[in-house]
Amino acid sequence: MLFHTWIFAAFFLIVYPAYLAVKHTRLRIPLLLVASYVFYGWWDANYLVLILYATAVDYTVVRLMALTRRRWLRRLWLAVSVANNLALLGQFKYAWFLIDGLNALLGHLGAGLAVGPPQLVWPIGVEHAGGAINAALGWLGLSTRLPAMGLLLPVGISFYTFQSMSYTIDFYRGQVEKEPSFLRFAAFVSLFPQLVAGPIERARNLLPQLRTEQPVAARDVTDGLGLFVVGLFKKVALADYLALYVDKVYAAPGQFGAAALVLATVAFSWQIYFDFSGYTDMARGAARMMGFRLMLNFNNPYLATGLGDFWGRWHISLSTWFRDYVYIPLGGNRKGKARTYLNMVLTMVISGLWHGAAWTFVIWGALHALGRAVTRELEATSFYRDRVPRLLKQAFVFAFVSFAWIFFRAQSLDDATTIVSRIFTESRADPRLPLLLAGLVGSVWAYQLVHESRLRRLLQPAFVRVALVIAMLLYLAVVPGGRSQPFIYFQF
């Protein structure tokens, strides 16, 4: 169910008043859970079994950890949670990647062997769930049957497994309390606004909001609605429109010259920002209207003055997740300079692999790791902070990030290398970039520059914010956008 469709509008118009009606009662959490499962099951109801399984395992693990003070046993239960979540990701997200890599290695060694395609292997008990449900339906005399599940990537699995796993890790560290209610914990894992593409919420932020009734004031409704409209504008008017140009060029990069490839890459930099931050805005807006405060996930990342600053502004919930659960456990910056750089590189490469099972994503992560390693000391100097012009620093960050996006967006490693080589060697072809596209992106960039300058106060009055929302609504109503597309991060 996509936020920018009439189906979601109908869904929310049913769920929202029902939630307001029961939010003072014990039906609040059950309604949220049912609504979230309907939202998630809209794509494929089969995968509700998967999210329910992941939820049940982590809920049980924490209860078992709470029953003992023996450190080794608590570590064992934590390992069960981490291994289970990583196994789910590995089976659904990386099986083909690993098998293709193994077959390539066997072929290189001349072994004459090949590993077959991955088979769906469910955790203990889960493989029987579909059959049991079908048996029950037959016993009730119903002809409906659940189809067999194939090895497809379940939408949002990378997000809800990380969110659920962070709860078990934080409980082990003593940073959160045990959640006694299974329904409440299930609602935390599956809360529909942020279920399929984040923000990846922490238990210490979201669970307390689920434990007590959250007041819904008029300001929550207006601010939430405004956030949703901003996100809708980013997605429909900007991201989907930019996709028309980006998709055309990246579908056949060998047919375009350097100018078109550079412009398509820059366009993709903004497309993915508008697409993903647009989803986040809509998620935060829908949640805000229900009284929930989700964390900020984007903070004008293309105004960053360094690569470290960029990762403090881009996909903040994931960046901080990897910082807290990968970088710091590896040793962080506590074990000397060489180990700090190694930990940083490993974290960034793992982050790249999290985004997708392909060498292009690994290279994307490695490029950011290299860039961060090279510039880390420079960014800490007073010369860089005080003497280098701010716009020059921002231009460098945007250029580096855009170059790395080539490997993120390209359909294959061959396409990525073609784009990079032609950018530096080819000069033919008219870019044919629509002026409206350039004008829209320029307007957004100008707004962000004002937002982070001394002139920010000009944007604060209520009539200015209302006028901007009205202008975006009028644009959406009058100007035809690009072809409606799923959110980019749904594939992760």
TAHUUR-V786041 format. One record per pair of residues at least 24 apart in sequence whose C-alpha atoms are under 6 Angstrom apart, sorted by the first residue. I is the first residue (numbers start at 1). J is the second residue. If there is no record, write none. Layout:
BEGIN
I/J  I/J
END
This chain:
BEGIN
1/42  33/187  36/190  36/191  36/192  85/161  92/153  94/357  97/357  120/151  155/490  156/196  156/197  163/200  164/189  167/203  176/204  193/283  194/283  199/317  200/317  214/291  215/291  216/291  220/288  220/289  221/289  224/285  224/288  224/289  225/285  227/281  227/285  228/281  228/282  228/285  231/278  231/281  231/282  234/274  234/278  235/274  235/275  235/278  237/481  239/271  239/274  239/275  240/482  241/481  241/482  242/271  257/426  257/427  257/428  257/429  258/422  258/423  258/426  258/427  259/431  260/431  269/402  302/398  303/394  304/394  305/393  305/394  306/397  307/372  345/369  355/492  360/407  360/413  361/408  364/404  364/407
END
